[in-house]
């Protein structure tokens, strides 16, 4: 079992200062395990699984049931009963000694209608990801890349078992999870869209191409993309805009948040098939990007692309300074002139080129090549590239 100490610390800190904490992330990423550990450590607590008929029966009169609780109250799969958000608001407003409440959800607040509005000013959000390489150990990086970070996929006895679990996850997500969220799109249509999107991993969103291939409108294709984004399957990395004297790309870039699901949708069964696939570079770049974001956890993240050819895969700010990350599937990556000029135009404090190299090394002033293990985020006491 992997101890997710950093997430435990985040949730405990949030519970100490907020009456409601929402632990959000994709299904099967370990939210329930994490919540049960935190509840056990606190002693007095009550756990409600909203996927259980027994617990739903206990919550037939939710205000009365929750009003009588003491200590930490955990509500698992809160998106299945969104009317509870209004009940929580009423409880925390009436009684200062009530709670805290830890709610677990597999969909963003924007998708669960009314969640953000009901608990505005009363809730703190913690986003849980599938396993990161900083948790599994850097010696297991290749295994994590190929299988992805969902616990049952990562810990499967064999690669075939891992692939079988991922296929079952995809089917269950399409046939059960989306309808429970009130999304009536047919599973075959969403599966075709999801598979098609896998071939756009790491590329700019092109609604016209995808909608034409699916035989739907641009608006419909966009709604499909938003659904996968709000259920934590896909990341839309938005473009950064600024006056840098160049025409900038305005479409978001699309990344699968879990490399294992990407490989399943591309029918890549093992490392050999992955290494021979034309999307291997894009797969690794997306994997590296998620690892960096998991370490940095910026409040906002962007990419920068220009029609002149310069691009920065990831742009974020920390303490008022801008930082950039380039992800390259190469042991000896070159930092091209357009990227250097763009880094200068953006006034980056530092630019990292993250790649599967053996050792980190400086390239130029404020530019360094690094692997994921030696990546040093802003605020770390170590010096970059040293």
Short mmCIF file of the C-alpha atoms (twelve columns), coordinates in Angstrom:
data_MODEL
# 
_entry.id   MODEL 
# 
loop_
_atom_site.group_PDB 
_atom_site.id 
_atom_site.type_symbol 
_atom_site.label_atom_id 
_atom_site.label_alt_id 
_atom_site.label_comp_id 
_atom_site.label_asym_id 
_atom_site.label_seq_id 
_atom_site.Cartn_x 
_atom_site.Cartn_y 
_atom_site.Cartn_z 
_atom_site.pdbx_PDB_model_num 
ATOM 1   C CA . UNK A 1   0.000   0.000  0.000   1 
ATOM 2   C CA . UNK A 2   1.248   3.492  -0.838  1 
ATOM 3   C CA . UNK A 3   1.083   6.078  1.929   1 
ATOM 4   C CA . UNK A 4   -0.219  9.289  0.391   1 
ATOM 5   C CA . UNK A 5   1.199   11.466 3.145   1 
ATOM 6   C CA . UNK A 6   1.110   14.752 1.268   1 
ATOM 7   C CA . UNK A 7   -2.598  14.414 0.498   1 
ATOM 8   C CA . UNK A 8   -3.325  13.345 4.089   1 
ATOM 9   C CA . UNK A 9   -1.572  16.502 5.272   1 
ATOM 10  C CA . UNK A 10  -3.504  18.673 2.798   1 
ATOM 11  C CA . UNK A 11  -6.880  17.278 3.881   1 
ATOM 12  C CA . UNK A 12  -6.071  17.539 7.598   1 
ATOM 13  C CA . UNK A 13  -4.980  21.150 7.185   1 
ATOM 14  C CA . UNK A 14  -8.139  21.969 5.243   1 
ATOM 15  C CA . UNK A 15  -10.343 20.302 7.880   1 
ATOM 16  C CA . UNK A 16  -8.712  22.412 10.583  1 
ATOM 17  C CA . UNK A 17  -9.814  25.675 8.985   1 
ATOM 18  C CA . UNK A 18  -12.933 24.964 6.880   1 
ATOM 19  C CA . UNK A 19  -16.330 23.551 7.927   1 
ATOM 20  C CA . UNK A 20  -16.602 21.596 4.652   1 
ATOM 21  C CA . UNK A 21  -13.754 20.020 2.686   1 
ATOM 22  C CA . UNK A 22  -14.370 18.529 -0.745  1 
ATOM 23  C CA . UNK A 23  -11.930 15.792 -1.796  1 
ATOM 24  C CA . UNK A 24  -12.382 15.549 -5.555  1 
ATOM 25  C CA . UNK A 25  -10.882 13.336 -8.229  1 
ATOM 26  C CA . UNK A 26  -11.687 10.592 -10.728 1 
ATOM 27  C CA . UNK A 27  -13.424 7.418  -9.615  1 
ATOM 28  C CA . UNK A 28  -11.189 4.666  -8.249  1 
ATOM 29  C CA . UNK A 29  -8.232  6.983  -7.595  1 
ATOM 30  C CA . UNK A 30  -8.169  6.296  -3.836  1 
ATOM 31  C CA . UNK A 31  -10.490 8.919  -2.322  1 
ATOM 32  C CA . UNK A 32  -12.380 6.434  -0.134  1 
ATOM 33  C CA . UNK A 33  -9.185  4.826  1.177   1 
ATOM 34  C CA . UNK A 34  -7.740  8.226  2.029   1 
ATOM 35  C CA . UNK A 35  -10.945 9.407  3.709   1 
ATOM 36  C CA . UNK A 36  -11.265 6.245  5.821   1 
ATOM 37  C CA . UNK A 37  -7.700  6.630  7.039   1 
ATOM 38  C CA . UNK A 38  -8.283  10.264 8.026   1 
ATOM 39  C CA . UNK A 39  -11.568 9.341  9.733   1 
ATOM 40  C CA . UNK A 40  -9.898  6.511  11.669  1 
ATOM 41  C CA . UNK A 41  -7.117  8.822  12.858  1 
ATOM 42  C CA . UNK A 42  -9.634  11.367 14.173  1 
ATOM 43  C CA . UNK A 43  -11.489 8.816  16.283  1 
ATOM 44  C CA . UNK A 44  -15.089 10.102 16.512  1 
ATOM 45  C CA . UNK A 45  -16.493 10.117 12.987  1 
ATOM 46  C CA . UNK A 46  -19.411 8.949  10.866  1 
ATOM 47  C CA . UNK A 47  -19.199 7.609  7.325   1 
ATOM 48  C CA . UNK A 48  -21.994 7.718  4.752   1 
ATOM 49  C CA . UNK A 49  -21.505 5.970  1.411   1 
ATOM 50  C CA . UNK A 50  -24.088 7.443  -0.947  1 
ATOM 51  C CA . UNK A 51  -23.624 4.477  -3.260  1 
ATOM 52  C CA . UNK A 52  -24.979 2.216  -0.509  1 
ATOM 53  C CA . UNK A 53  -28.730 1.648  -0.172  1 
ATOM 54  C CA . UNK A 54  -28.343 1.277  3.589   1 
ATOM 55  C CA . UNK A 55  -26.701 4.667  3.957   1 
ATOM 56  C CA . UNK A 56  -29.184 6.272  1.583   1 
ATOM 57  C CA . UNK A 57  -31.950 4.947  3.834   1 
ATOM 58  C CA . UNK A 58  -30.208 6.554  6.835   1 
ATOM 59  C CA . UNK A 59  -30.283 9.862  4.945   1 
ATOM 60  C CA . UNK A 60  -33.976 9.826  4.039   1 
ATOM 61  C CA . UNK A 61  -34.286 12.849 6.285   1 
ATOM 62  C CA . UNK A 62  -30.765 14.214 5.756   1 
ATOM 63  C CA . UNK A 63  -31.018 17.306 7.947   1 
ATOM 64  C CA . UNK A 64  -32.161 15.322 10.953  1 
ATOM 65  C CA . UNK A 65  -29.622 12.539 10.350  1 
ATOM 66  C CA . UNK A 66  -26.639 14.878 9.983   1 
ATOM 67  C CA . UNK A 67  -27.718 17.185 12.782  1 
ATOM 68  C CA . UNK A 68  -27.319 14.345 15.263  1 
ATOM 69  C CA . UNK A 69  -23.750 13.510 14.269  1 
ATOM 70  C CA . UNK A 70  -20.611 14.338 16.212  1 
ATOM 71  C CA . UNK A 71  -17.051 14.683 15.002  1 
ATOM 72  C CA . UNK A 72  -15.958 14.280 11.407  1 
ATOM 73  C CA . UNK A 73  -18.731 13.368 8.946   1 
ATOM 74  C CA . UNK A 74  -17.702 11.790 5.637   1 
ATOM 75  C CA . UNK A 75  -20.110 11.795 2.687   1 
ATOM 76  C CA . UNK A 76  -18.803 9.590  -0.121  1 
ATOM 77  C CA . UNK A 77  -19.938 10.025 -3.765  1 
ATOM 78  C CA . UNK A 78  -21.639 13.340 -3.014  1 
ATOM 79  C CA . UNK A 79  -22.395 13.911 -6.722  1 
ATOM 80  C CA . UNK A 80  -25.056 11.168 -6.476  1 
ATOM 81  C CA . UNK A 81  -27.088 13.309 -4.056  1 
ATOM 82  C CA . UNK A 82  -26.349 16.981 -4.858  1 
ATOM 83  C CA . UNK A 83  -29.291 18.209 -2.761  1 
ATOM 84  C CA . UNK A 84  -27.125 17.526 0.291   1 
ATOM 85  C CA . UNK A 85  -25.059 20.633 -0.465  1 
ATOM 86  C CA . UNK A 86  -27.952 22.862 0.622   1 
ATOM 87  C CA . UNK A 87  -28.363 20.780 3.795   1 
ATOM 88  C CA . UNK A 88  -24.670 21.175 4.629   1 
ATOM 89  C CA . UNK A 89  -24.908 24.923 4.135   1 
ATOM 90  C CA . UNK A 90  -27.800 25.137 6.538   1 
ATOM 91  C CA . UNK A 91  -26.063 22.990 9.157   1 
ATOM 92  C CA . UNK A 92  -22.738 24.831 9.170   1 
ATOM 93  C CA . UNK A 93  -24.489 28.213 9.212   1 
ATOM 94  C CA . UNK A 94  -26.695 27.296 12.183  1 
ATOM 95  C CA . UNK A 95  -24.188 25.446 14.359  1 
ATOM 96  C CA . UNK A 96  -20.558 26.490 14.683  1 
ATOM 97  C CA . UNK A 97  -19.724 23.210 16.480  1 
ATOM 98  C CA . UNK A 98  -21.067 21.037 13.660  1 
ATOM 99  C CA . UNK A 99  -18.738 19.027 11.495  1 
ATOM 100 C CA . UNK A 100 -16.309 19.277 9.962   1 
ATOM 101 C CA . UNK A 101 -17.692 17.579 6.865   1 
ATOM 102 C CA . UNK A 102 -15.508 15.752 4.363   1 
ATOM 103 C CA . UNK A 103 -17.322 15.201 1.082   1 
ATOM 104 C CA . UNK A 104 -15.929 12.988 -1.680  1 
ATOM 105 C CA . UNK A 105 -16.842 13.501 -5.314  1 
ATOM 106 C CA . UNK A 106 -15.948 12.173 -8.754  1 
ATOM 107 C CA . UNK A 107 -17.106 15.225 -10.676 1 
ATOM 108 C CA . UNK A 108 -16.161 18.874 -10.594 1 
ATOM 109 C CA . UNK A 109 -18.346 21.365 -8.696  1 
ATOM 110 C CA . UNK A 110 -19.314 22.886 -12.041 1 
ATOM 111 C CA . UNK A 111 -20.802 19.573 -13.179 1 
ATOM 112 C CA . UNK A 112 -22.687 18.942 -9.927  1 
ATOM 113 C CA . UNK A 113 -25.329 21.601 -10.300 1 
ATOM 114 C CA . UNK A 114 -25.504 24.070 -7.452  1 
ATOM 115 C CA . UNK A 115 -22.529 22.718 -5.488  1 
ATOM 116 C CA . UNK A 116 -20.342 25.792 -5.741  1 
ATOM 117 C CA . UNK A 117 -23.190 28.206 -5.136  1 
ATOM 118 C CA . UNK A 118 -24.596 26.325 -2.124  1 
ATOM 119 C CA . UNK A 119 -21.295 26.143 -0.255  1 
ATOM 120 C CA . UNK A 120 -19.606 29.313 -1.474  1 
ATOM 121 C CA . UNK A 121 -17.322 30.628 1.258   1 
ATOM 122 C CA . UNK A 122 -17.754 27.475 3.343   1 
ATOM 123 C CA . UNK A 123 -15.857 24.819 1.390   1 
ATOM 124 C CA . UNK A 124 -12.209 24.136 0.613   1 
ATOM 125 C CA . UNK A 125 -11.276 21.883 -2.300  1 
ATOM 126 C CA . UNK A 126 -8.508  19.281 -2.456  1 
ATOM 127 C CA . UNK A 127 -7.937  17.544 -5.793  1 
ATOM 128 C CA . UNK A 128 -6.714  13.943 -5.562  1 
ATOM 129 C CA . UNK A 129 -4.935  12.456 -8.557  1 
ATOM 130 C CA . UNK A 130 -4.082  8.861  -9.370  1 
ATOM 131 C CA . UNK A 131 -0.643  7.858  -8.103  1 
ATOM 132 C CA . UNK A 132 2.292   10.147 -8.849  1 
ATOM 133 C CA . UNK A 133 5.826   8.899  -9.381  1 
ATOM 134 C CA . UNK A 134 6.881   10.787 -6.245  1 
ATOM 135 C CA . UNK A 135 4.578   8.362  -4.364  1 
ATOM 136 C CA . UNK A 136 5.343   5.094  -6.177  1 
ATOM 137 C CA . UNK A 137 9.089   5.688  -6.219  1 
ATOM 138 C CA . UNK A 138 11.136  6.914  -9.146  1 
ATOM 139 C CA . UNK A 139 12.466  3.409  -9.770  1 
ATOM 140 C CA . UNK A 140 8.884   2.496  -10.795 1 
ATOM 141 C CA . UNK A 141 8.489   5.370  -13.237 1 
ATOM 142 C CA . UNK A 142 8.198   3.219  -16.373 1 
ATOM 143 C CA . UNK A 143 5.639   0.926  -14.760 1 
ATOM 144 C CA . UNK A 144 3.567   3.941  -13.704 1 
ATOM 145 C CA . UNK A 145 3.787   5.460  -17.200 1 
ATOM 146 C CA . UNK A 146 2.631   2.281  -18.936 1 
ATOM 147 C CA . UNK A 147 -0.101  1.231  -16.483 1 
ATOM 148 C CA . UNK A 148 -1.219  4.644  -15.252 1 
ATOM 149 C CA . UNK A 149 -1.785  5.681  -11.668 1 
ATOM 150 C CA . UNK A 150 -5.149  4.159  -10.768 1 
ATOM 151 C CA . UNK A 151 -4.385  1.874  -7.805  1 
ATOM 152 C CA . UNK A 152 -5.997  -1.284 -9.178  1 
ATOM 153 C CA . UNK A 153 -4.332  -0.831 -12.541 1 
ATOM 154 C CA . UNK A 154 -0.934  -0.069 -11.032 1 
ATOM 155 C CA . UNK A 155 -1.014  -2.937 -8.488  1 
ATOM 156 C CA . UNK A 156 -2.457  -5.560 -10.877 1 
ATOM 157 C CA . UNK A 157 -0.540  -8.860 -10.852 1 
ATOM 158 C CA . UNK A 158 0.263   -8.661 -14.553 1 
ATOM 159 C CA . UNK A 159 0.120   -6.219 -17.447 1 
ATOM 160 C CA . UNK A 160 -2.816  -8.181 -18.879 1 
ATOM 161 C CA . UNK A 161 -4.698  -7.841 -15.595 1 
ATOM 162 C CA . UNK A 162 -3.927  -4.127 -15.565 1 
ATOM 163 C CA . UNK A 163 -5.225  -3.698 -19.132 1 
ATOM 164 C CA . UNK A 164 -8.369  -5.696 -18.268 1 
ATOM 165 C CA . UNK A 165 -9.073  -3.453 -15.279 1 
ATOM 166 C CA . UNK A 166 -8.668  -0.313 -17.387 1 
ATOM 167 C CA . UNK A 167 -11.040 -1.642 -20.045 1 
ATOM 168 C CA . UNK A 168 -13.605 -2.421 -17.360 1 
ATOM 169 C CA . UNK A 169 -13.147 1.058  -15.896 1 
ATOM 170 C CA . UNK A 170 -13.797 2.687  -19.280 1 
ATOM 171 C CA . UNK A 171 -16.958 0.641  -19.841 1 
ATOM 172 C CA . UNK A 172 -18.297 1.315  -16.354 1 
ATOM 173 C CA . UNK A 173 -17.539 5.005  -16.655 1 
ATOM 174 C CA . UNK A 174 -19.452 5.264  -19.934 1 
ATOM 175 C CA . UNK A 175 -22.372 2.966  -19.105 1 
ATOM 176 C CA . UNK A 176 -22.977 3.801  -15.436 1 
ATOM 177 C CA . UNK A 177 -21.079 6.827  -14.151 1 
ATOM 178 C CA . UNK A 178 -22.051 9.332  -16.838 1 
ATOM 179 C CA . UNK A 179 -25.797 8.445  -16.724 1 
ATOM 180 C CA . UNK A 180 -25.727 8.834  -12.908 1 
ATOM 181 C CA . UNK A 181 -24.538 12.404 -13.459 1 
ATOM 182 C CA . UNK A 182 -27.564 13.045 -15.676 1 
ATOM 183 C CA . UNK A 183 -25.577 12.827 -18.932 1 
ATOM 184 C CA . UNK A 184 -27.669 11.045 -21.538 1 
ATOM 185 C CA . UNK A 185 -25.081 10.662 -24.284 1 
ATOM 186 C CA . UNK A 186 -24.979 7.081  -25.531 1 
ATOM 187 C CA . UNK A 187 -21.973 5.023  -24.426 1 
ATOM 188 C CA . UNK A 188 -20.968 4.057  -28.015 1 
ATOM 189 C CA . UNK A 189 -20.905 7.710  -29.114 1 
ATOM 190 C CA . UNK A 190 -18.827 8.798  -26.132 1 
ATOM 191 C CA . UNK A 191 -16.489 5.820  -26.607 1 
ATOM 192 C CA . UNK A 192 -15.871 6.852  -30.240 1 
ATOM 193 C CA . UNK A 193 -15.223 10.416 -29.161 1 
ATOM 194 C CA . UNK A 194 -12.909 9.339  -26.327 1 
ATOM 195 C CA . UNK A 195 -10.933 7.072  -28.658 1 
ATOM 196 C CA . UNK A 196 -10.643 9.793  -31.265 1 
ATOM 197 C CA . UNK A 197 -9.504  12.227 -28.597 1 
ATOM 198 C CA . UNK A 198 -6.677  9.847  -27.665 1 
ATOM 199 C CA . UNK A 199 -5.093  10.555 -31.045 1 
ATOM 200 C CA . UNK A 200 -5.194  14.292 -30.227 1 
ATOM 201 C CA . UNK A 201 -3.391  13.830 -26.917 1 
ATOM 202 C CA . UNK A 202 -0.804  16.602 -26.608 1 
ATOM 203 C CA . UNK A 203 -2.228  18.551 -29.540 1 
ATOM 204 C CA . UNK A 204 -4.412  21.600 -29.929 1 
ATOM 205 C CA . UNK A 205 -8.170  21.084 -29.850 1 
ATOM 206 C CA . UNK A 206 -9.712  21.207 -33.304 1 
ATOM 207 C CA . UNK A 207 -13.489 21.079 -32.943 1 
ATOM 208 C CA . UNK A 208 -14.137 21.117 -36.683 1 
ATOM 209 C CA . UNK A 209 -12.016 18.048 -37.434 1 
ATOM 210 C CA . UNK A 210 -13.437 15.991 -34.580 1 
ATOM 211 C CA . UNK A 211 -17.064 17.014 -35.050 1 
ATOM 212 C CA . UNK A 212 -16.862 16.289 -38.782 1 
ATOM 213 C CA . UNK A 213 -15.450 12.817 -38.112 1 
ATOM 214 C CA . UNK A 214 -18.164 12.095 -35.532 1 
ATOM 215 C CA . UNK A 215 -20.980 13.611 -37.587 1 
ATOM 216 C CA . UNK A 216 -21.996 16.056 -34.851 1 
ATOM 217 C CA . UNK A 217 -21.876 19.827 -34.466 1 
ATOM 218 C CA . UNK A 218 -18.877 21.718 -33.096 1 
ATOM 219 C CA . UNK A 219 -20.975 22.631 -30.056 1 
ATOM 220 C CA . UNK A 220 -21.788 18.980 -29.356 1 
ATOM 221 C CA . UNK A 221 -18.143 17.939 -29.662 1 
ATOM 222 C CA . UNK A 222 -17.213 20.714 -27.271 1 
ATOM 223 C CA . UNK A 223 -19.811 19.529 -24.756 1 
ATOM 224 C CA . UNK A 224 -18.334 16.009 -24.924 1 
ATOM 225 C CA . UNK A 225 -14.888 17.434 -24.208 1 
ATOM 226 C CA . UNK A 226 -16.172 19.443 -21.245 1 
ATOM 227 C CA . UNK A 227 -17.805 16.335 -19.757 1 
ATOM 228 C CA . UNK A 228 -14.541 14.388 -19.854 1 
ATOM 229 C CA . UNK A 229 -12.728 17.387 -18.399 1 
ATOM 230 C CA . UNK A 230 -15.165 17.845 -15.524 1 
ATOM 231 C CA . UNK A 231 -14.993 14.143 -14.624 1 
ATOM 232 C CA . UNK A 232 -11.172 14.354 -14.412 1 
ATOM 233 C CA . UNK A 233 -10.483 12.174 -17.431 1 
ATOM 234 C CA . UNK A 234 -9.016  14.894 -19.654 1 
ATOM 235 C CA . UNK A 235 -7.078  18.077 -19.002 1 
ATOM 236 C CA . UNK A 236 -7.672  21.152 -21.139 1 
ATOM 237 C CA . UNK A 237 -4.556  23.271 -20.839 1 
ATOM 238 C CA . UNK A 238 -5.657  26.764 -21.771 1 
ATOM 239 C CA . UNK A 239 -3.462  29.172 -23.755 1 
ATOM 240 C CA . UNK A 240 -1.804  32.093 -22.010 1 
ATOM 241 C CA . UNK A 241 -2.373  35.493 -23.582 1 
ATOM 242 C CA . UNK A 242 -0.037  38.433 -23.374 1 
ATOM 243 C CA . UNK A 243 1.684   41.100 -25.380 1 
ATOM 244 C CA . UNK A 244 4.825   39.329 -26.568 1 
ATOM 245 C CA . UNK A 245 4.871   40.669 -30.110 1 
ATOM 246 C CA . UNK A 246 3.861   37.370 -31.716 1 
ATOM 247 C CA . UNK A 247 0.612   35.835 -32.956 1 
ATOM 248 C CA . UNK A 248 -0.424  33.306 -30.351 1 
ATOM 249 C CA . UNK A 249 -2.333  30.038 -30.666 1 
ATOM 250 C CA . UNK A 250 -5.727  30.364 -28.976 1 
ATOM 251 C CA . UNK A 251 -7.045  26.761 -28.867 1 
ATOM 252 C CA . UNK A 252 -6.520  24.679 -25.708 1 
ATOM 253 C CA . UNK A 253 -4.205  21.682 -25.683 1 
ATOM 254 C CA . UNK A 254 -5.699  18.306 -24.811 1 
ATOM 255 C CA . UNK A 255 -4.082  15.794 -22.469 1 
ATOM 256 C CA . UNK A 256 -5.321  12.559 -20.938 1 
ATOM 257 C CA . UNK A 257 -4.739  12.855 -17.222 1 
ATOM 258 C CA . UNK A 258 -3.898  9.160  -16.860 1 
ATOM 259 C CA . UNK A 259 -1.411  7.582  -19.255 1 
ATOM 260 C CA . UNK A 260 -2.805  4.083  -18.652 1 
ATOM 261 C CA . UNK A 261 -6.262  5.024  -19.934 1 
ATOM 262 C CA . UNK A 262 -4.641  6.707  -22.935 1 
ATOM 263 C CA . UNK A 263 -2.756  3.512  -23.766 1 
ATOM 264 C CA . UNK A 264 -5.929  1.424  -23.456 1 
ATOM 265 C CA . UNK A 265 -7.836  3.678  -25.847 1 
ATOM 266 C CA . UNK A 266 -4.911  3.523  -28.291 1 
ATOM 267 C CA . UNK A 267 -4.912  -0.313 -27.967 1 
ATOM 268 C CA . UNK A 268 -1.324  -0.319 -26.685 1 
ATOM 269 C CA . UNK A 269 -1.083  -3.500 -24.636 1 
ATOM 270 C CA . UNK A 270 2.545   -3.468 -23.546 1 
ATOM 271 C CA . UNK A 271 5.778   -1.508 -23.574 1 
ATOM 272 C CA . UNK A 272 6.840   -2.915 -26.929 1 
ATOM 273 C CA . UNK A 273 3.685   -1.757 -28.696 1 
ATOM 274 C CA . UNK A 274 3.944   1.640  -26.961 1 
ATOM 275 C CA . UNK A 275 7.559   2.202  -28.050 1 
ATOM 276 C CA . UNK A 276 6.670   1.436  -31.650 1 
ATOM 277 C CA . UNK A 277 3.648   3.732  -31.753 1 
ATOM 278 C CA . UNK A 278 3.831   7.201  -33.348 1 
ATOM 279 C CA . UNK A 279 2.204   8.728  -30.236 1 
ATOM 280 C CA . UNK A 280 4.844   7.457  -27.803 1 
ATOM 281 C CA . UNK A 281 6.448   10.892 -27.521 1 
ATOM 282 C CA . UNK A 282 3.124   12.595 -26.861 1 
ATOM 283 C CA . UNK A 283 2.261   9.927  -24.286 1 
ATOM 284 C CA . UNK A 284 5.462   10.510 -22.330 1 
ATOM 285 C CA . UNK A 285 5.127   14.292 -22.562 1 
ATOM 286 C CA . UNK A 286 1.626   14.152 -21.095 1 
ATOM 287 C CA . UNK A 287 2.819   11.816 -18.348 1 
ATOM 288 C CA . UNK A 288 5.709   14.149 -17.478 1 
ATOM 289 C CA . UNK A 289 3.378   17.159 -17.502 1 
ATOM 290 C CA . UNK A 290 1.048   15.525 -14.965 1 
ATOM 291 C CA . UNK A 291 3.998   14.663 -12.711 1 
ATOM 292 C CA . UNK A 292 5.253   18.257 -12.777 1 
ATOM 293 C CA . UNK A 293 1.785   19.632 -12.064 1 
ATOM 294 C CA . UNK A 294 1.463   17.171 -9.179  1 
ATOM 295 C CA . UNK A 295 4.682   18.514 -7.662  1 
ATOM 296 C CA . UNK A 296 4.087   22.227 -8.290  1 
ATOM 297 C CA . UNK A 297 0.288   22.386 -7.806  1 
ATOM 298 C CA . UNK A 298 -0.063  25.892 -9.262  1 
ATOM 299 C CA . UNK A 299 -3.292  27.799 -8.819  1 
ATOM 300 C CA . UNK A 300 -3.436  28.204 -12.611 1 
ATOM 301 C CA . UNK A 301 -1.513  26.573 -15.448 1 
ATOM 302 C CA . UNK A 302 -1.253  27.460 -19.136 1 
ATOM 303 C CA . UNK A 303 0.750   26.768 -22.249 1 
ATOM 304 C CA . UNK A 304 2.129   29.290 -24.711 1 
ATOM 305 C CA . UNK A 305 2.238   28.675 -28.441 1 
ATOM 306 C CA . UNK A 306 2.944   31.013 -31.339 1 
ATOM 307 C CA . UNK A 307 2.341   30.617 -35.048 1 
ATOM 308 C CA . UNK A 308 6.046   31.341 -35.560 1 
ATOM 309 C CA . UNK A 309 6.832   27.954 -34.030 1 
ATOM 310 C CA . UNK A 310 7.865   28.760 -30.450 1 
ATOM 311 C CA . UNK A 311 6.084   26.893 -27.665 1 
ATOM 312 C CA . UNK A 312 6.255   26.425 -23.899 1 
ATOM 313 C CA . UNK A 313 4.349   23.312 -22.792 1 
ATOM 314 C CA . UNK A 314 3.558   24.626 -19.323 1 
ATOM 315 C CA . UNK A 315 3.525   28.149 -17.895 1 
ATOM 316 C CA . UNK A 316 2.740   28.943 -14.268 1 
ATOM 317 C CA . UNK A 317 3.427   31.621 -11.680 1 
ATOM 318 C CA . UNK A 318 4.827   31.386 -8.161  1 
ATOM 319 C CA . UNK A 319 5.466   34.345 -5.845  1 
ATOM 320 C CA . UNK A 320 4.853   36.748 -8.709  1 
ATOM 321 C CA . UNK A 321 7.389   35.123 -11.034 1 
ATOM 322 C CA . UNK A 322 6.788   33.151 -14.221 1 
ATOM 323 C CA . UNK A 323 8.178   29.686 -14.841 1 
ATOM 324 C CA . UNK A 324 8.107   27.452 -17.881 1 
ATOM 325 C CA . UNK A 325 8.373   23.711 -18.549 1 
ATOM 326 C CA . UNK A 326 9.090   21.896 -21.800 1 
ATOM 327 C CA . UNK A 327 8.546   18.117 -21.912 1 
ATOM 328 C CA . UNK A 328 10.560  16.162 -24.482 1 
ATOM 329 C CA . UNK A 329 10.868  12.416 -25.061 1 
ATOM 330 C CA . UNK A 330 14.597  12.488 -25.660 1 
ATOM 331 C CA . UNK A 331 17.647  11.683 -23.541 1 
ATOM 332 C CA . UNK A 332 19.557  14.639 -25.036 1 
ATOM 333 C CA . UNK A 333 16.961  17.292 -25.887 1 
ATOM 334 C CA . UNK A 334 17.865  20.464 -27.715 1 
ATOM 335 C CA . UNK A 335 16.485  23.795 -26.578 1 
ATOM 336 C CA . UNK A 336 15.630  25.359 -29.929 1 
ATOM 337 C CA . UNK A 337 16.073  29.063 -30.638 1 
ATOM 338 C CA . UNK A 338 12.293  29.793 -30.870 1 
ATOM 339 C CA . UNK A 339 11.814  28.380 -27.349 1 
ATOM 340 C CA . UNK A 340 14.714  30.452 -26.014 1 
ATOM 341 C CA . UNK A 341 13.335  33.625 -27.586 1 
ATOM 342 C CA . UNK A 342 9.889   32.874 -26.211 1 
ATOM 343 C CA . UNK A 343 11.350  32.318 -22.732 1 
ATOM 344 C CA . UNK A 344 13.019  35.731 -22.984 1 
ATOM 345 C CA . UNK A 345 9.820   37.386 -24.243 1 
ATOM 346 C CA . UNK A 346 7.894   35.900 -21.319 1 
ATOM 347 C CA . UNK A 347 10.612  36.975 -18.852 1 
ATOM 348 C CA . UNK A 348 10.710  33.490 -17.330 1 
ATOM 349 C CA . UNK A 349 12.505  33.123 -14.039 1 
ATOM 350 C CA . UNK A 350 13.441  29.605 -15.096 1 
ATOM 351 C CA . UNK A 351 12.735  27.159 -17.905 1 
ATOM 352 C CA . UNK A 352 13.010  23.419 -17.296 1 
ATOM 353 C CA . UNK A 353 13.270  20.897 -20.112 1 
ATOM 354 C CA . UNK A 354 11.934  17.690 -18.559 1 
ATOM 355 C CA . UNK A 355 13.017  14.507 -20.318 1 
ATOM 356 C CA . UNK A 356 13.948  10.858 -19.571 1 
ATOM 357 C CA . UNK A 357 17.629  11.709 -19.131 1 
ATOM 358 C CA . UNK A 358 19.907  10.181 -16.471 1 
ATOM 359 C CA . UNK A 359 21.082  13.405 -14.860 1 
ATOM 360 C CA . UNK A 360 20.027  17.053 -14.651 1 
ATOM 361 C CA . UNK A 361 22.342  19.704 -16.054 1 
ATOM 362 C CA . UNK A 362 22.251  23.449 -16.846 1 
ATOM 363 C CA . UNK A 363 21.970  24.558 -20.471 1 
ATOM 364 C CA . UNK A 364 22.140  28.328 -20.129 1 
ATOM 365 C CA . UNK A 365 21.327  31.047 -17.661 1 
ATOM 366 C CA . UNK A 366 17.861  30.195 -16.222 1 
ATOM 367 C CA . UNK A 367 17.479  27.123 -18.475 1 
ATOM 368 C CA . UNK A 368 18.148  23.545 -17.363 1 
ATOM 369 C CA . UNK A 369 17.513  19.997 -18.533 1 
ATOM 370 C CA . UNK A 370 16.183  17.642 -15.871 1 
ATOM 371 C CA . UNK A 371 14.482  14.319 -15.366 1 
ATOM 372 C CA . UNK A 372 11.309  14.006 -13.289 1 
ATOM 373 C CA . UNK A 373 13.175  12.784 -10.209 1 
ATOM 374 C CA . UNK A 374 15.551  15.756 -10.110 1 
ATOM 375 C CA . UNK A 375 12.973  18.384 -11.035 1 
ATOM 376 C CA . UNK A 376 13.214  21.160 -8.443  1 
ATOM 377 C CA . UNK A 377 10.001  23.220 -8.115  1 
ATOM 378 C CA . UNK A 378 10.005  26.904 -7.123  1 
ATOM 379 C CA . UNK A 379 10.602  27.430 -3.435  1 
ATOM 380 C CA . UNK A 380 12.858  24.389 -3.069  1 
ATOM 381 C CA . UNK A 381 16.148  25.116 -1.330  1 
ATOM 382 C CA . UNK A 382 18.174  23.249 -3.969  1 
ATOM 383 C CA . UNK A 383 19.599  25.141 -6.944  1 
ATOM 384 C CA . UNK A 384 18.304  24.396 -10.400 1 
ATOM 385 C CA . UNK A 385 20.428  22.257 -12.640 1 
ATOM 386 C CA . UNK A 386 23.113  21.725 -9.953  1 
# 
